[in-house]
Each structure stands twice: as C-alpha cells, then as structure tokens.
Amino acid sequence: MRELNILASNPLRLFPRGGVVLLVALAFSGVILPSLVRQEASYSYSSSKFSATQADASAVRMRELSSLYGQRESSLEQPAVALAIRSRDFQSLTKRLEFTFNSIFTRWSSPTGPGGLPTNLDDVNVVYSYNSPKGWGINVVVTEDATASRVISVTAENESIHFRNSATGSGYEFYQLSSPGVNTPVWNIGGGFHVPSVSNPNHLCDWNHCDFAPWQGLVHDLGGGSGCGGTGCIVQTGTDSGLYCTWFGCGPNHGGYYWGWYEYPPAGPVNCFDVAPNDTIYTFIYSEGESGGSTNHYHTFLSDDSNGRACSSDNSNYDMGGSPIYGEALGERPADSLPQFATYPMWCTVNGNIAYSAGCYDLYSAGYDVGVTMVNCAYQNIQVNSVDSTNTFTQQYTTSGCT
C-alpha cells in the first residue's frame, strides 16, 4: 500500500456560513416500480488476477434499483427540465447569474417503511448551478411531482465554497490494470458504510463549522485532479455528519447536521434527505461507458436501508477528461474543522458484475490501491485500517489538531 498525505479531492459544504439550507424532502404517492426479485449473482472476472466471489444480496439489489432509477430518470429528464425552466420562481432566482444545468435526481421511499425496498417514486428534482470564479456557488433545485407535471417548490441551497487544499481526506483510492502498467477503466464502484455520529471535541465546533463526510465515487485523475474548471473532475455520493454549536444546540437533526447528498463538481453538493447516526448506507456510482454507452453519462445512487429512502441522480454530459480510472472510498473534512467521530466501517467493490470485477480486498491485496492519510501540521487526524477479506475497512478518529 502506498500512502498519500496530500489529497486534492473535492471538499464540499452542505450548509452555508451564516446562512440557512433550504432542503425540501416531500413524500407523495406516485409511480410504483415493478417488484424486484432478490437473487444471488456471480461476479465474473476476465482477469486471472482475481478469483470469483459471490455477490451478496444487497449488492445485487443496489444494481437492480439503480438501473431502474436510471431508466425512470432518462424518461423524465426532458419534460422535467422543460417544466422547471418555465417556472416563474426558477426564472426569478436565476435571472441575475449565469446558471447551467447540473443534473436531475429522484427521491424514493419504501411503501413498507424502513428496511423495505425503496420503489415508490416521491418526486423529481431538476438542479441548475452557478459557480463563482471566487469559489462559491449556488444550486437552484426545482422539485416536481412524480410525473414531472407540476412544480412543488423552487429552492436555493448549498451556497458552496470550494477549496483545493491538502490534508482533507482519508481512505483508499482503488485502480485496476489490464496489463502491467496499463490502467483499465473503473466504470463503477459500489458499497456502503454506517453514518458516523459526531461530537464536539474541546468545544472546537462552538460557533464553528465541523464536518466529516464519508463518500464513494469515480475519478479520472488521482485525488480528483487539481481543480474542476469548466469540466468535471469527480462523481461522488455520500453523507455528511456536521456540527455548528450555539446556545441552542449543534444542529436540527439528531443534534447535528446529518444529510445524504451527491455531487458533480464544480457544482456544489445537492442534498437528498435526512439521515441519522449509525444508519446503514448503500452507494452505487457508475458510467454508462461500462455497457458501451457514453463515458460522460453518470449515475449516482444512495440508499438508506434504515429509513427506507433512496436518492438517484443522472448527469448525461459530465466530462472528466477521460474514462474514470479510480474508484474512491474516502472520508473527508470538507474545508471545515474535523469533529470527533465514532469509528465506522466502509465496504466496496469496483467494476461490479462486469469485466475486471473485484472486491476492494482483492485490489488491496494486489497493491492496486493508494492509501490516503489525513495529516495537518504534525498531526495524523485519522487512522485508516487495512481492508479485510469482507472488503471492509474502518476509519478511526485520533485528533482534530490543526483543523
């Protein structure tokens, strides 16, 4: 394993300095997807480097759901965007700045509640973004009903500040080789984690933003590149565990700010729904290049098995400058102070169910990984443990020093 102390990954902000995030998470009766059959499937490897393993039911379900969500989003994109840009509220919020299309995302819930399959389409959301040359940005989210025939609300959210600094991330970046020295694309990464609970170390988070965000994603350049500029650099989805402590507490959701999100930088993160500490999260991120489609067509999928909610996004024109080469499984301090967090597990598989499919343990054992250590000043802030045979590793808080 090679350790990397400087990570130029994308920091994110899920609530603004001195501002309020407007997050609408409405549930409506809507379209019901056909019943899904849970089944076991083998991951076939075309490389003799890795031995075949049996995919567990959660991974199979995740791929099935994300595929169905993607089909639904593709069919809704044109009518949803057309409805959004006709909205007077949208036009009023975007008329003074140059907003561009970011993505479309859908939110889903389980008809049977927590633990059930999230097959009930709640709403459709169209996102446009403005990114200031000075590093801040705004997302305007148009929330529509499940048939994209009525605008429910238009909100401005995620006034983001982007930095490209060192010592913000910890975890692993995985890659694969089709032959010695020749990378093969990492078309997808899937897995999950438990949402870490956070606390306020020595009052560091008093009147100060503290955030820790576990996420998984795809990149073309190691670490996400040196900047996003006018093209893409990373596709990612995960959760945020944040604190901002005042006389009235440290946040409105379980004593903090716990959100699920996805992001296509340079646009800021898009909030999906509330999560809770210790919730079981499943993720899946993929490019349609895996099946011969456009390399620049990406999907993200985030499912909370503990509350029965899911969030799926679609971006059909996101150019990283090439095929995704690295699958990332990281925890990030998004340009804020690091709160104390409970040790949590994260697990992953790359190129699942296609050529060169491998669990992250296979890649780790073969040396096809870059270990990322969060270091600020002389402090190692997080201990990243090795990947075990269940494709799982843990991250353990050590200190918030110099953050």
C-alpha positions as CSV (number, residue, x, y, z in Angstrom):
1,M,0.0,0.0,0.0
2,R,1.3,3.5,-0.9
3,E,0.2,6.3,1.5
4,L,-0.6,9.7,0.2
5,N,-0.6,12.5,2.7
6,I,-1.7,15.2,0.3
7,L,-5.2,14.7,-1.2
8,A,-6.5,17.1,-3.8
9,S,-10.0,15.8,-3.5
10,N,-13.2,17.8,-3.7
11,P,-14.3,19.4,-0.4
12,L,-18.0,20.0,-0.1
13,R,-20.2,22.2,2.1
14,L,-23.6,21.0,3.0
15,F,-24.7,24.2,4.8
16,P,-23.5,27.8,4.2
17,R,-21.6,30.0,6.5
18,G,-24.0,32.4,8.1
19,G,-26.9,31.0,6.1
20,V,-29.7,28.5,6.1
21,V,-30.0,25.5,3.9
22,L,-33.4,25.1,2.4
23,L,-34.0,21.4,2.0
24,V,-37.4,20.1,0.9
25,A,-38.0,16.4,1.3
26,L,-41.6,15.8,0.5
27,A,-43.1,12.4,0.1
28,F,-46.0,11.9,-2.3
29,S,-47.8,8.9,-3.6
30,G,-46.5,8.3,-7.1
31,V,-45.2,5.8,-9.6
32,I,-44.5,2.3,-8.2
33,L,-41.8,0.3,-9.9
34,P,-42.4,-3.4,-10.6
35,S,-41.5,-5.8,-7.8
36,L,-37.8,-6.6,-7.6
37,V,-36.7,-10.2,-7.2
38,R,-33.8,-10.6,-4.8
39,Q,-31.3,-13.0,-6.2
40,E,-27.7,-14.1,-5.9
41,A,-25.3,-13.4,-8.9
42,S,-21.7,-14.2,-9.6
43,Y,-19.2,-11.5,-10.4
44,S,-17.2,-12.9,-13.4
45,Y,-13.6,-11.8,-13.7
46,S,-11.9,-11.7,-17.1
47,S,-8.6,-11.2,-15.3
48,S,-6.8,-14.2,-13.7
49,K,-5.5,-11.8,-11.1
50,F,-8.7,-12.2,-9.1
51,S,-10.8,-15.1,-8.0
52,A,-14.5,-15.1,-8.5
53,T,-16.6,-14.2,-5.4
54,Q,-20.4,-14.4,-4.8
55,A,-22.2,-11.0,-4.8
56,D,-24.3,-10.6,-1.7
57,A,-28.0,-9.8,-2.0
58,S,-27.5,-6.1,-1.1
59,A,-25.1,-5.5,-3.9
60,V,-27.4,-7.2,-6.4
61,R,-30.4,-5.2,-5.1
62,M,-28.4,-2.0,-5.4
63,R,-27.5,-2.6,-9.0
64,E,-31.1,-3.5,-9.9
65,L,-32.5,-0.4,-8.2
66,S,-30.0,2.0,-9.7
67,S,-30.7,0.6,-13.2
68,L,-34.5,1.0,-12.7
69,Y,-34.0,4.5,-11.3
70,G,-31.7,5.5,-14.2
71,Q,-34.4,4.3,-16.7
72,R,-37.0,6.3,-15.0
73,E,-34.8,9.5,-14.8
74,S,-34.0,9.2,-18.5
75,S,-37.7,9.2,-19.4
76,L,-38.4,12.1,-17.1
77,E,-35.5,14.3,-17.9
78,Q,-36.8,16.3,-20.9
79,P,-40.3,17.0,-19.5
80,A,-38.9,17.8,-16.1
81,V,-36.3,20.3,-17.4
82,A,-38.9,21.9,-19.7
83,L,-41.3,22.3,-16.7
84,A,-38.6,23.7,-14.5
85,I,-37.3,26.4,-16.8
86,R,-40.9,27.6,-17.3
87,S,-41.4,28.2,-13.6
88,R,-41.6,31.9,-12.7
89,D,-39.9,31.2,-9.3
90,F,-37.0,29.5,-11.2
91,Q,-36.7,32.4,-13.6
92,S,-36.7,34.9,-10.8
93,L,-33.9,33.1,-8.8
94,T,-31.7,32.6,-11.9
95,K,-32.1,35.8,-13.9
96,R,-29.1,37.7,-12.4
97,L,-26.4,35.0,-12.7
98,E,-25.4,32.5,-15.4
99,F,-26.8,29.2,-14.2
100,T,-26.1,26.0,-16.1
101,F,-27.8,22.6,-15.9
102,N,-26.3,20.3,-13.2
103,S,-28.4,17.1,-13.0
104,I,-31.7,15.6,-12.4
105,F,-32.4,13.5,-9.3
106,T,-35.3,11.5,-8.0
107,R,-36.2,10.5,-4.4
108,W,-37.7,7.2,-3.5
109,S,-39.2,5.6,-0.4
110,S,-40.3,2.2,0.7
111,P,-44.1,1.5,0.7
112,T,-43.5,-0.7,3.7
113,G,-41.2,1.6,5.7
114,P,-37.6,1.2,7.0
115,G,-35.8,-1.9,5.7
116,G,-38.1,-2.3,2.7
117,L,-37.3,-1.8,-1.0
118,P,-37.5,2.0,-1.9
119,T,-39.7,1.5,-5.0
120,N,-42.2,4.4,-4.5
121,L,-41.2,7.5,-6.6
122,D,-41.8,10.5,-4.4
123,D,-40.6,13.4,-6.5
124,V,-38.4,14.5,-9.4
125,N,-35.8,17.3,-9.0
126,V,-34.1,19.4,-11.6
127,V,-30.8,21.2,-10.5
128,Y,-29.2,24.2,-12.0
129,S,-26.0,25.6,-10.6
130,Y,-24.0,28.8,-10.6
131,N,-20.3,28.7,-9.8
132,S,-18.5,31.9,-8.9
133,P,-14.9,32.5,-10.1
134,K,-14.2,33.3,-6.4
135,G,-15.0,29.8,-5.3
136,W,-18.6,30.0,-4.1
137,G,-21.7,28.5,-5.7
138,I,-25.5,28.2,-5.5
139,N,-27.8,25.3,-6.6
140,V,-31.3,26.0,-7.5
141,V,-33.5,22.9,-7.1
142,V,-36.9,22.7,-8.8
143,T,-38.9,19.9,-7.1
144,E,-41.7,18.4,-9.1
145,D,-44.3,15.7,-8.6
146,A,-43.6,12.1,-9.6
147,T,-44.9,12.6,-13.1
148,A,-43.0,15.8,-13.8
149,S,-46.3,17.6,-14.5
150,R,-46.4,20.1,-11.5
151,V,-43.8,22.2,-9.7
152,I,-44.0,21.7,-6.0
153,S,-41.2,24.2,-4.9
154,V,-38.2,26.1,-6.1
155,T,-35.3,26.5,-3.6
156,A,-31.8,27.9,-3.5
157,E,-29.4,25.8,-1.5
158,N,-25.8,24.8,-0.8
159,E,-24.0,28.1,-1.1
160,S,-20.8,26.2,-1.5
161,I,-17.2,27.2,-1.0
162,H,-14.7,25.1,-2.9
163,F,-11.1,24.7,-1.9
164,R,-8.2,22.7,-3.3
165,N,-6.1,22.1,-0.2
166,S,-4.2,19.3,1.3
167,A,-5.0,17.2,4.3
168,T,-8.7,16.9,3.8
169,G,-9.3,13.2,3.1
170,S,-8.6,9.7,4.3
171,G,-9.3,6.3,3.0
172,Y,-8.4,4.5,-0.3
173,E,-8.3,5.1,-4.0
174,F,-8.5,1.8,-6.0
175,Y,-7.5,1.1,-9.5
176,Q,-7.0,-1.8,-11.9
177,L,-4.6,-2.9,-14.6
178,S,-5.5,-4.7,-17.8
179,S,-1.8,-5.5,-18.3
180,P,1.4,-4.4,-16.4
181,G,1.4,-0.6,-16.2
182,V,-1.8,-0.2,-18.2
183,N,-4.9,1.0,-16.3
184,T,-8.3,-0.4,-17.2
185,P,-11.3,1.9,-16.6
186,V,-13.1,1.7,-13.2
187,W,-16.6,2.0,-14.6
188,N,-18.4,1.7,-11.3
189,I,-17.9,1.5,-7.6
190,G,-20.5,0.2,-5.1
191,G,-20.6,-0.5,-1.4
192,G,-21.6,1.4,1.7
193,F,-20.9,2.4,5.2
194,H,-22.6,3.3,8.5
195,V,-23.2,7.0,9.1
196,P,-20.7,8.1,11.8
197,S,-22.0,10.0,14.8
198,V,-20.0,13.1,15.6
199,S,-19.3,15.1,18.8
200,N,-17.7,18.4,19.7
201,P,-14.0,17.9,20.7
202,N,-12.9,20.5,23.3
203,H,-15.6,23.0,22.0
204,L,-13.9,23.2,18.6
205,C,-17.3,23.3,17.0
206,D,-18.7,26.2,19.1
207,W,-19.7,28.8,16.6
208,N,-17.6,27.0,14.1
209,H,-18.4,24.6,11.2
210,C,-17.3,21.0,11.8
211,D,-18.0,18.3,9.2
212,F,-17.0,14.8,8.3
213,A,-18.3,13.3,5.1
214,P,-17.9,9.6,4.1
215,W,-18.4,9.1,0.4
216,Q,-17.6,6.9,-2.6
217,G,-17.0,8.0,-6.2
218,L,-15.3,7.8,-9.5
219,V,-12.4,10.0,-10.8
220,H,-10.2,10.1,-13.9
221,D,-7.2,11.8,-12.2
222,L,-5.8,10.6,-8.8
223,G,-7.3,12.6,-6.0
224,G,-9.9,14.2,-8.2
225,G,-7.5,16.4,-10.1
226,S,-6.0,19.8,-9.2
227,G,-9.3,21.6,-10.0
228,C,-12.6,21.3,-11.7
229,G,-12.6,24.3,-14.0
230,G,-15.3,24.2,-16.6
231,T,-15.3,20.4,-16.9
232,G,-15.9,17.6,-14.4
233,C,-13.4,16.1,-12.1
234,I,-15.2,13.7,-9.8
235,V,-18.6,12.0,-9.4
236,Q,-19.5,11.2,-5.8
237,T,-22.3,10.5,-3.3
238,G,-22.3,10.0,0.5
239,T,-23.4,11.6,3.7
240,D,-22.4,14.5,5.9
241,S,-22.1,14.4,9.7
242,G,-21.8,18.1,10.8
243,L,-22.0,20.3,13.9
244,Y,-22.4,24.0,14.4
245,C,-22.8,24.5,18.1
246,T,-24.5,27.6,19.6
247,W,-26.5,28.3,22.7
248,F,-29.4,26.5,21.0
249,G,-27.6,23.2,20.2
250,C,-25.4,21.9,17.5
251,G,-28.0,21.2,14.7
252,P,-31.6,20.4,14.0
253,N,-31.2,16.7,13.0
254,H,-30.2,14.3,15.8
255,G,-28.2,17.0,17.5
256,G,-26.3,17.9,14.3
257,Y,-26.5,18.2,10.5
258,Y,-26.8,14.7,9.0
259,W,-27.6,14.7,5.3
260,G,-27.4,12.4,2.3
261,W,-26.0,14.1,-0.8
262,Y,-24.5,13.7,-4.3
263,E,-22.2,16.0,-6.3
264,Y,-20.9,16.7,-9.8
265,P,-18.2,19.4,-9.2
266,P,-17.6,22.2,-9.9
267,A,-21.2,22.5,-8.9
268,G,-21.9,22.2,-5.2
269,P,-23.4,19.2,-3.4
270,V,-27.1,18.5,-3.7
271,N,-28.9,17.5,-0.6
272,C,-31.1,14.4,-0.9
273,F,-32.7,13.7,2.5
274,D,-32.0,13.5,6.2
275,V,-30.1,10.6,7.6
276,A,-29.3,9.6,11.2
277,P,-26.2,8.4,13.0
278,N,-25.5,4.7,12.5
279,D,-27.9,4.4,9.5
280,T,-26.8,1.8,7.0
281,I,-26.0,3.4,3.7
282,Y,-25.5,1.7,0.3
283,T,-24.0,3.5,-2.6
284,F,-23.5,2.8,-6.3
285,I,-21.9,5.1,-8.9
286,Y,-21.4,4.2,-12.5
287,S,-20.7,5.4,-16.0
288,E,-22.8,4.2,-18.9
289,G,-19.4,3.5,-20.6
290,E,-19.5,0.2,-18.8
291,S,-22.0,-1.1,-21.3
292,G,-20.8,0.7,-24.4
293,G,-22.7,3.9,-23.8
294,S,-21.3,7.4,-23.3
295,T,-18.3,7.7,-20.9
296,N,-19.7,11.1,-19.9
297,H,-23.1,9.7,-18.8
298,Y,-23.0,9.1,-15.0
299,H,-25.5,8.0,-12.3
300,T,-25.2,8.1,-8.6
301,F,-27.3,6.0,-6.2
302,L,-27.6,6.5,-2.4
303,S,-29.9,4.3,-0.3
304,D,-30.6,4.4,3.4
305,D,-31.6,1.0,4.5
306,S,-32.5,2.2,7.9
307,N,-35.2,4.7,6.8
308,G,-36.3,3.2,3.5
309,R,-35.3,6.3,1.4
310,A,-33.2,6.4,-1.7
311,C,-31.8,9.2,-4.0
312,S,-30.7,8.6,-7.6
313,S,-29.1,11.2,-9.9
314,D,-28.4,11.3,-13.6
315,N,-25.9,13.6,-15.5
316,S,-25.7,12.8,-19.2
317,N,-22.8,15.2,-20.1
318,Y,-20.1,15.2,-17.4
319,D,-16.7,15.3,-18.9
320,M,-13.8,14.2,-16.6
321,G,-11.3,14.4,-19.5
322,G,-11.3,10.6,-20.0
323,S,-12.7,7.4,-18.6
324,P,-12.9,7.0,-14.8
325,I,-9.7,5.3,-13.7
326,Y,-10.0,5.3,-9.9
327,G,-12.8,4.2,-7.5
328,E,-12.6,6.2,-4.3
329,A,-13.8,5.2,-0.8
330,L,-13.0,8.1,1.4
331,G,-13.9,10.2,4.5
332,E,-13.5,13.9,4.0
333,R,-13.1,17.1,6.1
334,P,-14.8,19.5,3.6
335,A,-12.6,22.6,4.3
336,D,-14.0,22.8,7.8
337,S,-12.8,21.7,11.2
338,L,-12.8,17.9,11.9
339,P,-15.4,16.8,14.6
340,Q,-14.7,13.8,16.7
341,F,-16.5,10.9,15.1
342,A,-17.3,7.3,16.0
343,T,-15.2,4.6,14.3
344,Y,-17.2,3.4,11.3
345,P,-16.9,0.6,8.6
346,M,-16.9,1.2,4.9
347,W,-17.0,-1.6,2.3
348,C,-16.7,-1.6,-1.5
349,T,-16.4,-3.4,-4.8
350,V,-15.3,-1.9,-8.1
351,N,-16.4,-2.8,-11.7
352,G,-19.1,-5.0,-10.1
353,N,-20.7,-7.5,-12.4
354,I,-18.6,-6.6,-15.5
355,A,-15.1,-7.3,-16.7
356,Y,-12.3,-7.0,-14.1
357,S,-14.9,-7.1,-11.2
358,A,-13.1,-7.2,-7.9
359,G,-13.7,-6.6,-4.2
360,C,-11.7,-3.9,-2.7
361,Y,-9.8,-6.5,-0.6
362,D,-8.6,-8.2,-3.9
363,L,-7.3,-4.8,-5.1
364,Y,-5.7,-4.0,-1.7
365,S,-4.0,-7.4,-1.6
366,A,-2.7,-7.0,-5.1
367,G,-1.3,-3.5,-4.3
368,Y,-3.8,-1.8,-6.6
369,D,-4.6,1.0,-4.2
370,V,-3.4,4.3,-2.9
371,G,-3.8,4.8,0.8
372,V,-4.8,8.4,1.8
373,T,-3.9,9.7,5.3
374,M,-5.3,12.9,6.7
375,V,-2.4,14.9,8.1
376,N,-2.5,18.5,9.2
377,C,0.7,20.2,10.6
378,A,2.3,17.3,12.5
379,Y,-1.0,15.6,13.4
380,Q,-2.4,12.5,11.8
381,N,-6.0,13.2,12.3
382,I,-7.5,9.8,11.3
383,Q,-6.2,6.2,11.4
384,V,-7.2,4.2,8.3
385,N,-7.1,0.5,8.9
386,S,-6.4,-2.2,6.4
387,V,-9.0,-3.7,4.1
388,D,-10.1,-7.1,5.3
389,S,-11.4,-10.2,3.5
390,T,-15.0,-8.9,3.6
391,N,-13.9,-5.8,1.5
392,T,-14.3,-3.6,4.6
393,F,-12.0,-1.2,6.3
394,T,-12.6,1.2,9.3
395,Q,-11.6,4.7,10.0
396,Q,-10.8,5.9,13.5
397,Y,-10.6,9.4,14.8
398,T,-7.4,10.4,16.5
399,T,-7.3,14.2,16.8
400,S,-8.7,17.4,15.3
401,G,-5.3,19.1,15.6
402,C,-4.6,21.9,13.2
403,T,-8.1,21.7,11.5
